[in-house]
Amino acid sequence: MIIFGIETLIFSFISKANPREAFNFWLQAWLKWENEQRERQLVLIGSDIGKGIVPMEKDTRNWRDLVGWCFQDVTRHASRVDVIWYGLNQQLK
């Protein structure tokens, strides 16, 4: 299963009382799915929105922070993490 654009998906959790916890609940459900059968593999793809000028709007800043924290949570559970920048791949984990 490939889920592309998780930074956009994370935005859907921003209105929850605890958005990071809500995201982690979503993530745990997918990790459970992946572990149920050996041939299953979960691939999450997201864009780094934490670089550049900090947005002036509070909601956009909160989303940007939340994406960073959720990416950290994904990385903690991942067996492999890659960053692709200008078409060049760097394996971090």
N, CA, C and O atoms as CSV, one atom per row, in Angstrom:
chain,resi,resn,atom,element,x,y,z
A,1,MET,N,N,0.857,-1.167,0.000
A,1,MET,CA,C,0.000,0.000,0.000
A,1,MET,C,C,0.896,1.219,0.000
A,1,MET,O,O,1.777,1.355,0.849
A,2,ILE,N,N,0.671,2.093,-0.941
A,2,ILE,CA,C,1.413,3.341,-1.027
A,2,ILE,C,C,0.438,4.486,-0.745
A,2,ILE,O,O,-0.590,4.623,-1.409
A,3,ILE,N,N,0.779,5.294,0.244
A,3,ILE,CA,C,-0.029,6.457,0.580
A,3,ILE,C,C,0.835,7.675,0.321
A,3,ILE,O,O,1.849,7.896,0.983
A,4,PHE,N,N,0.411,8.457,-0.657
A,4,PHE,CA,C,1.170,9.616,-1.118
A,4,PHE,C,C,0.543,10.898,-0.591
A,4,PHE,O,O,-0.681,11.026,-0.546
A,5,GLY,N,N,1.378,11.838,-0.197
A,5,GLY,CA,C,0.875,13.140,0.254
A,5,GLY,C,C,0.410,13.137,1.693
A,5,GLY,O,O,-0.615,13.736,2.019
A,6,ILE,N,N,1.157,12.465,2.562
A,6,ILE,CA,C,0.662,12.376,3.943
A,6,ILE,C,C,0.655,13.729,4.654
A,6,ILE,O,O,-0.033,13.890,5.662
A,7,GLU,N,N,1.415,14.711,4.138
A,7,GLU,CA,C,1.341,16.049,4.741
A,7,GLU,C,C,-0.070,16.627,4.572
A,7,GLU,O,O,-0.549,17.355,5.441
A,8,THR,N,N,-0.723,16.309,3.477
A,8,THR,CA,C,-2.102,16.758,3.249
A,8,THR,C,C,-3.064,15.981,4.141
A,8,THR,O,O,-4.015,16.545,4.682
A,9,LEU,N,N,-2.810,14.693,4.288
A,9,LEU,CA,C,-3.635,13.870,5.175
A,9,LEU,C,C,-3.520,14.368,6.610
A,9,LEU,O,O,-4.516,14.421,7.333
A,10,ILE,N,N,-2.316,14.732,7.022
A,10,ILE,CA,C,-2.095,15.228,8.379
A,10,ILE,C,C,-2.931,16.484,8.632
A,10,ILE,O,O,-3.401,16.703,9.748
A,11,PHE,N,N,-3.115,17.297,7.611
A,11,PHE,CA,C,-3.932,18.502,7.755
A,11,PHE,C,C,-5.347,18.160,8.211
A,11,PHE,O,O,-5.972,18.942,8.928
A,12,SER,N,N,-5.855,17.001,7.803
A,12,SER,CA,C,-7.216,16.613,8.196
A,12,SER,C,C,-7.332,16.342,9.702
A,12,SER,O,O,-8.441,16.298,10.235
A,13,PHE,N,N,-6.203,16.160,10.387
A,13,PHE,CA,C,-6.219,15.921,11.836
A,13,PHE,C,C,-6.072,17.204,12.647
A,13,PHE,O,O,-6.204,17.175,13.870
A,14,ILE,N,N,-5.804,18.319,11.993
A,14,ILE,CA,C,-5.482,19.571,12.679
A,14,ILE,C,C,-6.624,20.060,13.563
A,14,ILE,O,O,-6.375,20.737,14.561
A,15,SER,N,N,-7.860,19.736,13.225
A,15,SER,CA,C,-9.009,20.218,14.001
A,15,SER,C,C,-9.330,19.323,15.206
A,15,SER,O,O,-10.203,19.657,16.007
A,16,LYS,N,N,-8.643,18.212,15.334
A,16,LYS,CA,C,-8.881,17.314,16.475
A,16,LYS,C,C,-8.321,17.936,17.751
A,16,LYS,O,O,-7.448,18.803,17.700
A,17,ALA,N,N,-8.834,17.483,18.899
A,17,ALA,CA,C,-8.360,17.987,20.190
A,17,ALA,C,C,-6.864,17.716,20.360
A,17,ALA,O,O,-6.126,18.567,20.857
A,18,ASN,N,N,-6.428,16.545,19.952
A,18,ASN,CA,C,-5.008,16.196,19.992
A,18,ASN,C,C,-4.638,15.632,18.617
A,18,ASN,O,O,-4.691,14.419,18.419
A,19,PRO,N,N,-4.269,16.482,17.678
A,19,PRO,CA,C,-4.056,16.029,16.302
A,19,PRO,C,C,-2.928,15.016,16.145
A,19,PRO,O,O,-3.029,14.106,15.322
A,20,ARG,N,N,-1.863,15.158,16.917
A,20,ARG,CA,C,-0.758,14.203,16.807
A,20,ARG,C,C,-1.195,12.823,17.286
A,20,ARG,O,O,-0.842,11.810,16.681
A,21,GLU,N,N,-1.943,12.785,18.347
A,21,GLU,CA,C,-2.473,11.514,18.852
A,21,GLU,C,C,-3.436,10.895,17.834
A,21,GLU,O,O,-3.413,9.683,17.620
A,22,ALA,N,N,-4.269,11.707,17.214
A,22,ALA,CA,C,-5.203,11.215,16.196
A,22,ALA,C,C,-4.443,10.644,15.005
A,22,ALA,O,O,-4.811,9.594,14.477
A,23,PHE,N,N,-3.378,11.336,14.580
A,23,PHE,CA,C,-2.559,10.821,13.488
A,23,PHE,C,C,-1.922,9.492,13.876
A,23,PHE,O,O,-1.908,8.555,13.078
A,24,ASN,N,N,-1.399,9.404,15.088
A,24,ASN,CA,C,-0.756,8.165,15.519
A,24,ASN,C,C,-1.744,7.017,15.620
A,24,ASN,O,O,-1.372,5.868,15.383
A,25,PHE,N,N,-2.984,7.298,15.962
A,25,PHE,CA,C,-4.021,6.261,15.956
A,25,PHE,C,C,-4.210,5.750,14.528
A,25,PHE,O,O,-4.303,4.543,14.307
A,26,TRP,N,N,-4.267,6.670,13.556
A,26,TRP,CA,C,-4.373,6.309,12.141
A,26,TRP,C,C,-3.165,5.480,11.715
A,26,TRP,O,O,-3.307,4.456,11.047
A,27,LEU,N,N,-1.975,5.936,12.108
A,27,LEU,CA,C,-0.737,5.241,11.746
A,27,LEU,C,C,-0.704,3.832,12.329
A,27,LEU,O,O,-0.324,2.886,11.639
A,28,GLN,N,N,-1.095,3.684,13.579
A,28,GLN,CA,C,-1.089,2.363,14.223
A,28,GLN,C,C,-2.021,1.392,13.506
A,28,GLN,O,O,-1.704,0.207,13.394
A,29,ALA,N,N,-3.150,1.866,13.025
A,29,ALA,CA,C,-4.079,1.003,12.284
A,29,ALA,C,C,-3.412,0.484,11.007
A,29,ALA,O,O,-3.561,-0.689,10.665
A,30,TRP,N,N,-2.677,1.351,10.300
A,30,TRP,CA,C,-1.985,0.913,9.085
A,30,TRP,C,C,-0.816,-0.017,9.401
A,30,TRP,O,O,-0.560,-0.964,8.657
A,31,LEU,N,N,-0.107,0.245,10.499
A,31,LEU,CA,C,0.994,-0.647,10.882
A,31,LEU,C,C,0.464,-2.027,11.264
A,31,LEU,O,O,1.087,-3.047,10.972
A,32,LYS,N,N,-0.689,-2.041,11.918
A,32,LYS,CA,C,-1.326,-3.328,12.243
A,32,LYS,C,C,-1.682,-4.067,10.956
A,32,LYS,O,O,-1.430,-5.266,10.837
A,33,TRP,N,N,-2.260,-3.360,10.000
A,33,TRP,CA,C,-2.597,-3.961,8.704
A,33,TRP,C,C,-1.350,-4.555,8.060
A,33,TRP,O,O,-1.378,-5.680,7.560
A,34,GLU,N,N,-0.259,-3.798,8.074
A,34,GLU,CA,C,0.982,-4.262,7.444
A,34,GLU,C,C,1.510,-5.528,8.106
A,34,GLU,O,O,2.005,-6.426,7.425
A,35,ASN,N,N,1.411,-5.604,9.405
A,35,ASN,CA,C,1.968,-6.734,10.153
A,35,ASN,C,C,1.088,-7.977,10.152
A,35,ASN,O,O,1.525,-9.040,10.595
A,36,GLU,N,N,-0.130,-7.865,9.668
A,36,GLU,CA,C,-1.034,-9.008,9.645
A,36,GLU,C,C,-0.616,-10.070,8.635
A,36,GLU,O,O,-0.881,-11.255,8.838
A,37,GLN,N,N,0.032,-9.660,7.554
A,37,GLN,CA,C,0.481,-10.607,6.535
A,37,GLN,C,C,1.884,-10.212,6.089
A,37,GLN,O,O,2.176,-9.033,5.889
A,38,ARG,N,N,2.738,-11.206,5.938
A,38,ARG,CA,C,4.151,-10.964,5.640
A,38,ARG,C,C,4.364,-10.212,4.319
A,38,ARG,O,O,5.292,-9.411,4.207
A,39,GLU,N,N,3.527,-10.462,3.344
A,39,GLU,CA,C,3.741,-9.843,2.028
A,39,GLU,C,C,3.242,-8.395,1.963
A,39,GLU,O,O,3.446,-7.723,0.951
A,40,ARG,N,N,2.606,-7.914,2.998
A,40,ARG,CA,C,2.123,-6.540,3.001
A,40,ARG,C,C,3.256,-5.571,3.325
A,40,ARG,O,O,4.111,-5.835,4.170
A,41,GLN,N,N,3.229,-4.450,2.628
A,41,GLN,CA,C,4.215,-3.401,2.885
A,41,GLN,C,C,3.529,-2.050,2.784
A,41,GLN,O,O,2.802,-1.776,1.830
A,42,LEU,N,N,3.769,-1.219,3.771
A,42,LEU,CA,C,3.215,0.128,3.805
A,42,LEU,C,C,4.314,1.112,3.421
A,42,LEU,O,O,5.391,1.117,4.016
A,43,VAL,N,N,4.035,1.935,2.434
A,43,VAL,CA,C,4.966,2.973,2.000
A,43,VAL,C,C,4.256,4.312,2.137
A,43,VAL,O,O,3.217,4.544,1.519
A,44,LEU,N,N,4.830,5.191,2.957
A,44,LEU,CA,C,4.260,6.516,3.158
A,44,LEU,C,C,5.169,7.536,2.479
A,44,LEU,O,O,6.385,7.519,2.670
A,45,ILE,N,N,4.576,8.414,1.694
A,45,ILE,CA,C,5.336,9.428,0.963
A,45,ILE,C,C,4.773,10.792,1.337
A,45,ILE,O,O,3.571,11.038,1.244
A,46,GLY,N,N,5.668,11.664,1.759
A,46,GLY,CA,C,5.253,13.011,2.129
A,46,GLY,C,C,6.248,14.040,1.656
A,46,GLY,O,O,7.416,13.737,1.414
A,47,SER,N,N,5.776,15.240,1.530
A,47,SER,CA,C,6.640,16.362,1.143
A,47,SER,C,C,7.048,17.132,2.390
A,47,SER,O,O,6.238,17.358,3.289
A,48,ASP,N,N,8.306,17.528,2.430
A,48,ASP,CA,C,8.814,18.331,3.533
A,48,ASP,C,C,8.311,19.759,3.369
A,48,ASP,O,O,8.682,20.451,2.421
A,49,ILE,N,N,7.470,20.192,4.291
A,49,ILE,CA,C,6.938,21.559,4.213
A,49,ILE,C,C,7.575,22.440,5.283
A,49,ILE,O,O,7.113,23.556,5.520
A,50,GLY,N,N,8.628,21.952,5.928
A,50,GLY,CA,C,9.248,22.679,7.024
A,50,GLY,C,C,10.411,23.561,6.628
A,50,GLY,O,O,11.021,24.199,7.487
A,51,LYS,N,N,10.725,23.611,5.367
A,51,LYS,CA,C,11.843,24.454,4.930
A,51,LYS,C,C,11.297,25.769,4.381
A,51,LYS,O,O,10.140,25.860,3.971
A,52,GLY,N,N,12.142,26.765,4.384
A,52,GLY,CA,C,11.742,28.032,3.799
A,52,GLY,C,C,11.219,29.008,4.836
A,52,GLY,O,O,11.469,28.868,6.033
A,53,ILE,N,N,10.495,29.989,4.355
A,53,ILE,CA,C,9.976,31.059,5.196
A,53,ILE,C,C,8.831,30.537,6.057
A,53,ILE,O,O,7.948,29.830,5.571
A,54,VAL,N,N,8.857,30.890,7.328
A,54,VAL,CA,C,7.793,30.479,8.247
A,54,VAL,C,C,6.525,31.251,7.893
A,54,VAL,O,O,6.554,32.476,7.770
A,55,PRO,N,N,5.404,30.531,7.727
A,55,PRO,CA,C,4.149,31.200,7.357
A,55,PRO,C,C,3.675,32.179,8.436
A,55,PRO,O,O,3.911,31.967,9.625
A,56,MET,N,N,3.012,33.237,8.012
A,56,MET,CA,C,2.483,34.232,8.949
A,56,MET,C,C,1.213,33.737,9.636
A,56,MET,O,O,0.955,34.088,10.788
A,57,GLU,N,N,0.416,32.924,8.937
A,57,GLU,CA,C,-0.860,32.464,9.481
A,57,GLU,C,C,-0.627,31.389,10.553
A,57,GLU,O,O,0.121,30.434,10.345
A,58,LYS,N,N,-1.274,31.568,11.681
A,58,LYS,CA,C,-1.113,30.652,12.807
A,58,LYS,C,C,-1.491,29.219,12.433
A,58,LYS,O,O,-0.768,28.285,12.781
A,59,ASP,N,N,-2.605,29.030,11.735
A,59,ASP,CA,C,-3.039,27.682,11.353
A,59,ASP,C,C,-2.019,26.986,10.455
A,59,ASP,O,O,-1.778,25.787,10.594
A,60,THR,N,N,-1.429,27.734,9.547
A,60,THR,CA,C,-0.429,27.157,8.648
A,60,THR,C,C,0.837,26.795,9.420
A,60,THR,O,O,1.453,25.762,9.155
A,61,ARG,N,N,1.226,27.642,10.374
A,61,ARG,CA,C,2.390,27.312,11.224
A,61,ARG,C,C,2.120,26.064,12.048
A,61,ARG,O,O,2.984,25.197,12.172
A,62,ASN,N,N,0.914,25.974,12.614
A,62,ASN,CA,C,0.552,24.789,13.402
A,62,ASN,C,C,0.586,23.530,12.551
A,62,ASN,O,O,1.067,22.490,13.000
A,63,TRP,N,N,0.080,23.614,11.330
A,63,TRP,CA,C,0.110,22.467,10.412
A,63,TRP,C,C,1.547,22.065,10.109
A,63,TRP,O,O,1.892,20.883,10.127
A,64,ARG,N,N,2.369,23.051,9.834
A,64,ARG,CA,C,3.782,22.798,9.526
A,64,ARG,C,C,4.477,22.087,10.691
A,64,ARG,O,O,5.229,21.136,10.482
A,65,ASP,N,N,4.222,22.552,11.921
A,65,ASP,CA,C,4.791,21.892,13.103
A,65,ASP,C,C,4.267,20.470,13.243
A,65,ASP,O,O,5.028,19.537,13.499
A,66,LEU,N,N,2.959,20.316,13.071
A,66,LEU,CA,C,2.346,18.994,13.205
A,66,LEU,C,C,2.919,18.013,12.187
A,66,LEU,O,O,3.177,16.858,12.525
A,67,VAL,N,N,3.120,18.450,10.960
A,67,VAL,CA,C,3.705,17.583,9.934
A,67,VAL,C,C,5.086,17.115,10.374
A,67,VAL,O,O,5.411,15.935,10.244
A,68,GLY,N,N,5.894,18.024,10.889
A,68,GLY,CA,C,7.232,17.643,11.357
A,68,GLY,C,C,7.180,16.603,12.466
A,68,GLY,O,O,7.930,15.627,12.442
A,69,TRP,N,N,6.299,16.809,13.436
A,69,TRP,CA,C,6.178,15.840,14.538
A,69,TRP,C,C,5.677,14.489,14.049
A,69,TRP,O,O,6.168,13.444,14.477
A,70,CYS,N,N,4.697,14.514,13.149
A,70,CYS,CA,C,4.152,13.258,12.620
A,70,CYS,C,C,5.191,12.527,11.777
A,70,CYS,O,O,5.265,11.299,11.821
A,71,PHE,N,N,5.988,13.256,11.016
A,71,PHE,CA,C,7.071,12.619,10.257
A,71,PHE,C,C,8.063,11.958,11.210
A,71,PHE,O,O,8.593,10.889,10.903
A,72,GLN,N,N,8.323,12.580,12.364
A,72,GLN,CA,C,9.191,11.954,13.366
A,72,GLN,C,C,8.575,10.655,13.869
A,72,GLN,O,O,9.278,9.661,14.050
A,73,ASP,N,N,7.264,10.660,14.093
A,73,ASP,CA,C,6.575,9.456,14.565
A,73,ASP,C,C,6.636,8.350,13.513
A,73,ASP,O,O,6.862,7.186,13.843
A,74,VAL,N,N,6.436,8.715,12.259
A,74,VAL,CA,C,6.525,7.735,11.170
A,74,VAL,C,C,7.935,7.144,11.133
A,74,VAL,O,O,8.107,5.931,11.009
A,75,THR,N,N,8.937,8.010,11.241
A,75,THR,CA,C,10.330,7.559,11.192
A,75,THR,C,C,10.636,6.589,12.318
A,75,THR,O,O,11.361,5.616,12.111
A,76,ARG,N,N,10.108,6.829,13.484
A,76,ARG,CA,C,10.337,5.944,14.635
A,76,ARG,C,C,9.879,4.520,14.335
A,76,ARG,O,O,10.517,3.562,14.772
A,77,HIS,N,N,8.790,4.372,13.600
A,77,HIS,CA,C,8.234,3.047,13.304
A,77,HIS,C,C,8.776,2.434,12.016
A,77,HIS,O,O,8.632,1.233,11.789
A,78,ALA,N,N,9.384,3.239,11.191
A,78,ALA,CA,C,9.803,2.781,9.859
A,78,ALA,C,C,11.060,1.917,9.927
A,78,ALA,O,O,11.943,2.133,10.758
A,79,SER,N,N,11.115,0.943,9.039
A,79,SER,CA,C,12.342,0.155,8.903
A,79,SER,C,C,13.306,0.830,7.930
A,79,SER,O,O,14.503,0.541,7.936
A,80,ARG,N,N,12.786,1.729,7.096
A,80,ARG,CA,C,13.627,2.454,6.149
A,80,ARG,C,C,13.042,3.846,5.920
A,80,ARG,O,O,11.829,4.014,5.795
A,81,VAL,N,N,13.925,4.831,5.870
A,81,VAL,CA,C,13.520,6.215,5.618
A,81,VAL,C,C,14.480,6.789,4.581
A,81,VAL,O,O,15.698,6.709,4.737
A,82,ASP,N,N,13.925,7.361,3.536
A,82,ASP,CA,C,14.712,7.988,2.483
A,82,ASP,C,C,14.260,9.430,2.298
A,82,ASP,O,O,13.082,9.753,2.454
A,83,VAL,N,N,15.209,10.281,1.965
A,83,VAL,CA,C,14.915,11.651,1.557
A,83,VAL,C,C,15.357,11.774,0.114
A,83,VAL,O,O,16.461,11.373,-0.254
A,84,ILE,N,N,14.481,12.334,-0.692
A,84,ILE,CA,C,14.824,12.564,-2.096
A,84,ILE,C,C,14.781,14.069,-2.317
A,84,ILE,O,O,13.738,14.701,-2.147
A,85,TRP,N,N,15.910,14.631,-2.695
A,85,TRP,CA,C,16.036,16.067,-2.887
A,85,TRP,C,C,16.665,16.304,-4.245
A,85,TRP,O,O,17.784,15.862,-4.507
A,86,TYR,N,N,15.946,16.998,-5.104
A,86,TYR,CA,C,16.403,17.240,-6.475
A,86,TYR,C,C,16.741,15.938,-7.198
A,86,TYR,O,O,17.693,15.880,-7.976
A,87,GLY,N,N,15.964,14.912,-6.938
A,87,GLY,CA,C,16.149,13.633,-7.616
A,87,GLY,C,C,17.258,12.778,-7.050
A,87,GLY,O,O,17.509,11.687,-7.562
A,88,LEU,N,N,17.929,13.236,-6.012
A,88,LEU,CA,C,19.003,12.466,-5.396
A,88,LEU,C,C,18.495,11.825,-4.111
A,88,LEU,O,O,17.959,12.502,-3.233
A,89,ASN,N,N,18.670,10.518,-4.015
A,89,ASN,CA,C,18.180,9.756,-2.883
A,89,ASN,C,C,19.242,9.659,-1.796
A,89,ASN,O,O,20.415,9.411,-2.075
A,90,GLN,N,N,18.808,9.860,-0.542
A,90,GLN,CA,C,19.684,9.654,0.607
A,90,GLN,C,C,18.914,8.802,1.609
A,90,GLN,O,O,17.868,9.219,2.108
A,91,GLN,N,N,19.424,7.627,1.901
A,91,GLN,CA,C,18.785,6.765,2.884
A,91,GLN,C,C,19.231,7.194,4.275
A,91,GLN,O,O,20.423,7.189,4.581
A,92,LEU,N,N,18.266,7.568,5.121
A,92,LEU,CA,C,18.560,8.025,6.476
A,92,LEU,C,C,18.500,6.893,7.496
A,92,LEU,O,O,19.199,6.908,8.509
A,93,LYS,N,N,17.665,5.932,7.211
A,93,LYS,CA,C,17.489,4.818,8.151
A,93,LYS,C,C,17.274,3.557,7.355
A,93,LYS,O,O,17.101,2.484,7.932
